[in-house]
Amino acid sequence: MALFLNQPSPLNIQLAIAPLTTELARGGDLQPLLESFLVFIVPMVGAQAGAVRLLTDDGLSMRLVAEKGLPAHVRDAERLVQRHCGMCGSAAHTDIIGWVADVKACGKSDDHSYFGLQCKSVLAISLIHEQQVLGIYNLFFFNETSLDPQMETLLRYVGQLLGLALHNARNERVRLRLTVMKERQDLVNEVHDALAQTLAYVRMRLPLLHDAILAHNDSSSLKYWSDVKSAVGEAHDNLREVMTYFRTRMDPLGLLHALNGVADSFFSRNAIVLEVKNAVQVLDLTDEQEVQVFHIVQEALANIAKHSMARHALISIRQIPEHLEFVIEDDGLGMDEPSVSTIVTTAQRMIPSTHFGLDIMQSRAKRLGGSLEVGRNTGAGTRVRLLLPWPVARAELVA
């Protein structure tokens, strides 16, 4: 004769599982969260054990991801089961709640006598979101048990809540995986932009150096050696710039706070007075845009520190029609060439430029949908001008 359980109110169960579904939606570790769900639900409905199974990526099997109360040998045997197995298989195909008709059949993969002797009833409930079944959860009873229709409806609703939470958790994992992939690709792009052309130049120069050495042409050998040495030094500097970019985190208080922080320490490091003038109350930049702008400004300041022999430098920020303007200027020596180029071609030979960092700055500006101008400052020194579409926050980063 079926045992009719004295069951908790649906409202109590809903209130109890609300924190769990919230944590799942935030992308927390699945196993401890689902185990905490089973710790709650198993005694609440009078069961002796519980399990949560999720469909594998190929959809052919169900993987045990959490359990409570199952004997070790049963747990080991149930780690991976076929999707089409009995009532559990039905629950893995459509949104249902159902009792397993033949409990003994569940013990096919288990040599021990658990199903049919200790466990007399098994309930299978779908974990579903928007008509897509993600898995099931089971409740194991030591008696031939019945639940009232209201409780079964609630357990089915719980399955839908868990399905939503699992769906959100899966989306978060996908998002994080895509973010990692994008960051890796960004690193590859940065290294390529910083090193590829310099190393190609070195590769072209080495055969010339080899031939000059074999010919005992000392003047040509020294010349090609100097070219290779200069290019390797440039590659080293650019690699350090890329490493700095990927190690540096944006100031949590934002771009303006970060720039003011750089200005405060710039004189002590470089003996150059750096001033920040901002005429824009709210920049309205996304986090990623702030990072890109910060590293553009940072590279411009690095060039000032290394090459300008300046006494003063200025960062100015203002809004002009449909654009946000950042200008970094100094009163130093200035640039021989107003244009930015990675390799300068002359009639005699190819000379590596010293402005690979500026190429990376231009690439970052392009990603922001903006433009970068580098040239002589009025009177003396160098002027770097970054223009971004306004408002910038509405502009998507260019992949």
C-alpha positions as CSV (number, residue, x, y, z in Angstrom):
1,M,0.0,0.0,0.0
2,A,1.4,3.4,-0.9
3,L,2.5,5.7,1.9
4,F,1.1,9.2,1.7
5,L,3.7,11.6,3.2
6,N,3.1,14.6,5.5
7,Q,4.6,17.1,3.1
8,P,5.9,20.7,3.5
9,S,4.0,23.7,2.1
10,P,4.9,24.7,-1.5
11,L,5.7,28.2,-0.3
12,N,8.3,27.0,2.1
13,I,10.0,25.0,-0.6
14,Q,10.0,28.0,-3.0
15,L,11.5,30.3,-0.4
16,A,14.1,27.7,0.5
17,I,15.4,27.1,-3.1
18,A,15.4,30.8,-4.1
19,P,18.9,31.5,-2.8
20,L,20.2,28.3,-4.6
21,T,18.8,29.3,-8.0
22,T,20.2,32.8,-7.6
23,E,23.7,31.4,-6.9
24,L,23.4,29.0,-9.9
25,A,22.4,32.0,-12.1
26,R,25.6,33.8,-11.0
27,G,27.7,31.0,-12.4
28,G,28.9,29.4,-9.2
29,D,30.5,26.0,-8.9
30,L,27.7,23.6,-9.9
31,Q,28.5,20.5,-7.8
32,P,28.4,22.1,-4.3
33,L,25.3,24.2,-5.2
34,L,23.4,21.2,-6.5
35,E,24.5,19.2,-3.5
36,S,23.1,21.9,-1.2
37,F,19.8,21.7,-3.2
38,L,19.7,17.9,-2.6
39,V,20.5,18.3,1.1
40,F,17.4,20.4,1.4
41,I,14.9,18.7,-1.0
42,V,15.6,15.0,0.0
43,P,14.4,15.2,3.6
44,M,11.7,17.7,2.8
45,V,9.9,15.2,0.6
46,G,10.7,12.2,2.8
47,A,13.2,10.6,0.4
48,Q,16.4,8.8,1.4
49,A,18.6,9.9,-1.5
50,G,18.7,12.2,-4.4
51,A,20.7,12.8,-7.6
52,V,21.1,15.4,-10.3
53,R,22.1,14.3,-13.8
54,L,23.0,16.6,-16.8
55,L,23.0,15.7,-20.4
56,T,26.4,15.3,-22.0
57,D,27.4,17.5,-24.9
58,D,26.6,14.8,-27.4
59,G,23.1,14.3,-25.9
60,L,23.5,10.5,-25.7
61,S,24.2,10.1,-22.0
62,M,23.4,11.6,-18.6
63,R,26.2,12.4,-16.2
64,L,25.9,12.4,-12.5
65,V,26.9,15.8,-11.2
66,A,25.6,15.8,-7.6
67,E,24.1,13.2,-5.2
68,K,23.1,12.8,-1.6
69,G,22.5,9.5,0.2
70,L,23.5,7.0,-2.6
71,P,25.7,4.1,-1.5
72,A,29.3,4.4,-3.0
73,H,28.8,1.4,-5.3
74,V,25.5,2.8,-6.7
75,R,27.1,6.2,-7.1
76,D,30.0,4.7,-9.1
77,A,27.7,2.6,-11.3
78,E,25.4,5.6,-12.0
79,R,28.1,8.1,-12.9
80,L,27.2,7.8,-16.6
81,V,23.9,6.3,-17.9
82,Q,22.2,6.2,-21.2
83,R,19.8,8.9,-22.0
84,H,17.1,6.5,-23.2
85,C,16.8,4.5,-20.0
86,G,13.2,4.1,-18.8
87,M,11.4,6.9,-17.0
88,C,14.6,8.8,-16.5
89,G,15.1,8.7,-20.3
90,S,11.6,10.0,-20.8
91,A,12.2,12.9,-18.4
92,A,15.4,13.7,-20.3
93,H,13.3,14.2,-23.5
94,T,10.3,16.2,-22.4
95,D,9.0,18.2,-19.5
96,I,7.5,15.6,-17.2
97,I,7.6,14.2,-13.7
98,G,7.1,10.5,-13.3
99,W,7.6,7.4,-11.2
100,V,10.0,4.6,-12.4
101,A,7.7,1.6,-13.1
102,D,10.4,-1.1,-12.8
103,V,12.9,-0.1,-10.0
104,K,14.9,-3.4,-10.4
105,A,15.7,-2.4,-14.0
106,C,17.7,0.6,-12.6
107,G,20.2,-1.9,-11.1
108,K,21.3,-3.4,-14.4
109,S,24.8,-1.8,-14.0
110,D,25.0,-2.5,-10.3
111,D,25.9,-5.9,-8.9
112,H,24.7,-5.0,-5.4
113,S,21.1,-5.2,-4.3
114,Y,20.0,-1.6,-3.9
115,F,17.2,-1.1,-6.4
116,G,14.2,-3.2,-5.5
117,L,15.4,-4.1,-2.0
118,Q,16.5,-0.9,-0.3
119,C,15.1,1.5,-2.8
120,K,11.5,0.8,-3.7
121,S,10.5,4.0,-5.5
122,V,12.3,6.5,-7.8
123,L,10.9,9.8,-9.0
124,A,12.3,11.4,-12.2
125,I,11.8,15.2,-12.8
126,S,13.0,17.1,-15.9
127,L,15.4,20.1,-15.7
128,I,14.0,22.2,-18.5
129,H,14.4,25.7,-19.9
130,E,12.4,27.0,-22.9
131,Q,11.5,23.5,-24.2
132,Q,15.1,22.4,-23.9
133,V,15.8,19.6,-21.4
134,L,19.2,20.0,-19.7
135,G,19.0,17.0,-17.5
136,I,16.9,15.4,-14.7
137,Y,16.9,15.1,-10.9
138,N,15.9,11.9,-9.1
139,L,14.5,11.3,-5.7
140,F,15.0,7.8,-4.2
141,F,12.5,6.4,-1.6
142,F,12.8,3.3,0.6
143,N,9.1,2.8,0.6
144,E,6.4,2.6,-2.2
145,T,5.6,6.3,-1.8
146,S,3.0,8.7,-3.3
147,L,3.1,12.5,-3.3
148,D,0.0,14.6,-3.6
149,P,-0.6,16.3,-6.9
150,Q,0.2,19.7,-5.5
151,M,3.7,18.5,-4.3
152,E,4.4,16.9,-7.7
153,T,3.5,20.1,-9.4
154,L,5.8,22.0,-7.1
155,L,8.7,19.5,-7.8
156,R,8.1,20.0,-11.5
157,Y,8.3,23.8,-11.0
158,V,11.5,23.3,-9.0
159,G,12.9,21.5,-12.0
160,Q,12.0,24.5,-14.2
161,L,13.7,26.9,-11.8
162,L,16.8,24.7,-11.7
163,G,16.7,24.4,-15.5
164,L,16.7,28.2,-15.8
165,A,19.5,28.5,-13.3
166,L,21.6,25.9,-15.2
167,H,20.9,27.6,-18.5
168,N,22.2,30.8,-17.1
169,A,25.2,29.1,-15.6
170,R,26.0,27.5,-18.9
171,N,25.7,30.8,-20.7
172,E,28.1,32.4,-18.2
173,R,30.6,29.6,-18.8
174,V,30.3,30.2,-22.5
175,R,30.8,33.9,-22.0
176,L,33.9,33.4,-19.9
177,R,35.3,30.9,-22.4
178,L,34.8,33.5,-25.2
179,T,36.3,36.2,-23.1
180,V,39.4,34.1,-22.5
181,M,39.6,33.2,-26.2
182,K,39.3,36.9,-27.1
183,E,42.1,37.9,-24.6
184,R,44.3,35.2,-26.1
185,Q,43.7,36.5,-29.6
186,D,44.4,40.0,-28.4
187,L,47.7,38.9,-27.0
188,V,48.6,37.1,-30.3
189,N,47.6,40.3,-32.3
190,E,49.7,42.5,-30.0
191,V,52.7,40.3,-30.2
192,H,52.4,40.0,-33.9
193,D,52.0,43.8,-34.4
194,A,55.0,44.5,-32.1
195,L,57.4,41.9,-33.4
196,A,56.6,40.5,-36.8
197,Q,58.0,43.2,-39.0
198,T,61.1,43.8,-36.8
199,L,61.9,40.0,-36.9
200,A,61.3,40.0,-40.7
201,Y,63.8,42.8,-41.0
202,V,66.3,40.9,-38.9
203,R,65.8,37.8,-41.1
204,M,66.5,39.9,-44.2
205,R,69.6,41.4,-42.6
206,L,71.2,38.2,-41.3
207,P,72.1,36.7,-44.8
208,L,73.7,40.1,-45.7
209,L,75.7,40.0,-42.5
210,H,76.7,36.4,-43.2
211,D,77.9,37.2,-46.7
212,A,79.8,40.3,-45.6
213,I,81.6,38.2,-42.9
214,L,82.6,35.5,-45.5
215,A,83.9,38.2,-47.8
216,H,85.9,39.8,-45.0
217,N,84.1,43.1,-45.7
218,D,84.5,44.7,-42.3
219,S,82.7,47.9,-43.0
220,S,79.6,46.1,-44.3
221,S,79.8,43.5,-41.5
222,L,79.8,46.3,-38.9
223,K,76.9,48.1,-40.6
224,Y,74.7,45.0,-40.8
225,W,75.6,44.0,-37.3
226,S,74.5,47.4,-36.1
227,D,71.2,47.1,-38.0
228,V,70.5,43.7,-36.4
229,K,71.5,44.9,-32.9
230,S,69.2,47.9,-33.3
231,A,66.3,45.8,-34.5
232,V,66.7,43.2,-31.7
233,G,66.7,46.1,-29.2
234,E,63.5,47.5,-30.8
235,A,61.9,44.0,-30.6
236,H,62.8,43.7,-26.9
237,D,61.4,47.1,-26.1
238,N,58.1,46.4,-27.9
239,L,57.8,43.0,-26.2
240,R,58.1,44.7,-22.8
241,E,55.4,47.1,-23.9
242,V,53.1,44.3,-24.7
243,M,53.8,42.5,-21.5
244,T,53.2,45.7,-19.5
245,Y,49.9,46.2,-21.3
246,F,48.6,42.8,-20.4
247,R,49.9,43.0,-16.8
248,T,48.5,46.4,-16.1
249,R,45.0,46.6,-14.6
250,M,42.8,49.7,-15.0
251,D,42.5,51.8,-11.9
252,P,39.2,50.7,-10.2
253,L,38.3,54.4,-9.8
254,G,38.4,54.9,-13.5
255,L,40.5,56.5,-16.3
256,L,40.7,60.1,-14.9
257,H,41.9,58.8,-11.5
258,A,44.5,56.6,-13.3
259,L,45.8,59.5,-15.4
260,N,46.1,61.8,-12.4
261,G,48.0,59.0,-10.6
262,V,50.4,58.8,-13.5
263,A,50.9,62.6,-13.5
264,D,51.6,62.6,-9.8
265,S,54.6,60.2,-10.2
266,F,55.8,61.3,-13.7
267,F,58.2,64.0,-12.5
268,S,59.9,61.8,-9.9
269,R,60.5,59.1,-12.6
270,N,61.3,61.2,-15.6
271,A,62.1,64.8,-14.4
272,I,59.3,66.0,-16.6
273,V,56.3,67.9,-15.2
274,L,53.1,66.3,-16.4
275,E,49.7,68.2,-16.2
276,V,46.2,66.8,-16.8
277,K,43.5,69.2,-18.0
278,N,40.0,67.8,-18.2
279,A,37.1,69.8,-19.6
280,V,34.6,66.9,-19.7
281,Q,32.5,66.2,-16.7
282,V,31.5,62.7,-17.6
283,L,33.6,60.7,-20.1
284,D,30.9,57.9,-20.4
285,L,33.4,55.2,-21.4
286,T,33.0,51.5,-21.0
287,D,35.6,49.6,-19.0
288,E,37.2,48.2,-22.1
289,Q,37.3,51.6,-23.8
290,E,39.0,53.1,-20.7
291,V,41.6,50.4,-20.8
292,Q,42.4,51.1,-24.5
293,V,42.5,54.9,-24.0
294,F,44.7,54.5,-20.9
295,H,47.3,52.4,-22.8
296,I,47.3,54.8,-25.8
297,V,48.1,57.7,-23.4
298,Q,50.6,55.5,-21.5
299,E,52.5,54.7,-24.7
300,A,52.5,58.4,-25.7
301,L,53.9,59.3,-22.3
302,A,56.5,56.5,-22.6
303,N,57.7,58.0,-25.9
304,I,58.0,61.5,-24.3
305,A,60.0,60.0,-21.4
306,K,62.4,58.1,-23.7
307,H,62.9,60.5,-26.6
308,S,61.6,64.0,-26.1
309,M,64.2,65.6,-23.7
310,A,61.1,67.7,-22.7
311,R,60.6,69.7,-19.5
312,H,56.8,69.8,-19.6
313,A,54.1,67.6,-20.9
314,L,50.3,68.0,-21.0
315,I,47.3,65.7,-21.3
316,S,44.2,67.6,-22.3
317,I,40.6,66.1,-22.6
318,R,37.8,68.0,-24.2
319,Q,34.6,67.5,-26.1
320,I,34.3,68.8,-29.6
321,P,31.4,68.3,-32.0
322,E,30.6,64.5,-32.2
323,H,34.0,63.6,-30.7
324,L,35.9,63.2,-27.5
325,E,39.5,64.5,-27.9
326,F,42.6,63.4,-26.0
327,V,45.8,65.4,-26.7
328,I,49.2,64.4,-25.3
329,E,51.9,67.0,-26.0
330,D,55.3,68.1,-24.8
331,D,57.9,70.9,-25.3
332,G,60.7,68.6,-26.3
333,L,62.7,67.9,-29.5
334,G,59.8,66.9,-31.7
335,M,59.6,64.3,-34.4
336,D,61.6,64.1,-37.6
337,E,58.6,62.6,-39.4
338,P,54.9,63.5,-38.6
339,S,53.6,60.3,-40.0
340,V,53.7,56.9,-38.2
341,S,55.4,54.0,-40.1
342,T,56.7,50.7,-39.0
343,I,59.3,50.5,-41.8
344,V,60.8,53.3,-43.8
345,T,61.9,52.4,-47.3
346,T,64.8,54.3,-48.8
347,A,66.6,53.9,-52.1
348,Q,69.5,52.1,-50.5
349,R,68.0,49.9,-47.8
350,M,65.2,49.2,-45.4
351,I,65.6,50.9,-42.0
352,P,63.6,49.8,-38.9
353,S,61.5,52.6,-37.5
354,T,61.6,53.5,-33.8
355,H,57.8,53.9,-33.7
356,F,56.3,50.4,-33.4
357,G,54.6,51.6,-30.2
358,L,52.8,54.2,-32.2
359,D,51.6,51.6,-34.6
360,I,50.0,49.7,-31.6
361,M,48.5,53.0,-30.5
362,Q,46.9,53.5,-33.9
363,S,45.6,49.9,-33.8
364,R,43.9,50.5,-30.4
365,A,42.4,53.8,-31.6
366,K,41.0,51.9,-34.6
367,R,39.4,49.3,-32.3
368,L,37.7,52.2,-30.5
369,G,36.3,53.5,-33.9
370,G,38.5,56.5,-33.6
371,S,41.7,58.0,-35.1
372,L,45.2,58.9,-34.0
373,E,47.2,61.8,-35.3
374,V,50.9,62.2,-34.4
375,G,53.0,65.2,-35.4
376,R,54.9,68.3,-34.4
377,N,53.5,70.4,-31.6
378,T,53.0,74.1,-32.1
379,G,56.4,75.7,-31.5
380,A,58.3,72.6,-30.3
381,G,57.8,69.1,-29.2
382,T,55.4,66.3,-30.3
383,R,51.6,66.2,-30.3
384,V,49.5,63.1,-30.2
385,R,45.8,63.6,-30.8
386,L,43.2,60.8,-30.2
387,L,39.7,61.4,-31.5
388,L,36.8,59.1,-30.4
389,P,33.2,59.3,-31.6
390,W,30.9,60.9,-29.0
391,P,29.3,59.6,-27.0
392,V,31.9,56.8,-27.0
393,A,29.9,54.4,-24.9
394,R,27.5,53.9,-27.8
395,A,30.3,52.8,-30.1
396,E,31.1,49.1,-30.2
397,L,34.7,48.1,-30.2
398,V,35.9,47.0,-33.6
399,A,37.0,43.3,-33.5
